[in-house]
Amino acid sequence: MQNKVQDLRSEMGLSQAKLGDMVGVSRQTINSLESGRYNPSITLAFRLSNVFNKKIEEIFIYTEEEDE
């Protein structure tokens, strides 16, 4: 799943570690999200949505092909 986490984080001037602290995960988890190696839990997606003041679907881009 593609996402805009890195772009949104950079726009806010946040480090991966700071964003991780804000949403209760490690810097490594944020790095894995940004590189597409990890899809967030629904709880983490909501936390990121709150930090960025965006809808979840504005942060994470889901396509049907990924389900196959």
C-alpha positions, -999 to +999 in steps of 0.1 A: +000+000+000+014+034-009+012+063+015+021+099+020+035+096+055+070+108+046+057+138+027+033+148+054+059+143+081+085+164+062+059+192+057+054+193+095+092+193+101+090+161+122+117+135+124+108+098+122+115+095+159+093+125+169+064+112+148+068+078+163+067+093+198+035+112+189+017+080+177+032+055+201+055+035+178+092+033+172+112+053+146+118+019+128+081+014+124+077+049+108+107+041+085+090+008+075+057+026+069+074+052+047+093+026+027+062+005+021+074-025+040+047-023+067+010-016+066-004+001+097-029-013+121-062+006+120-053+022+154-020+035+140-038+048+109-062+067+130-034+081+152-015+093+121-048+107+107-051+128+139-015+140+138-017+151+102-053+163+104-061+143+073-086+115+065-070+080+065-077+077+028-058+109+022-027+093+038-029+057+026-036+048-010-052+014-014-057-003-048-076-035-054-047-052-072-028-053-039-054-078-025-046-104-051 
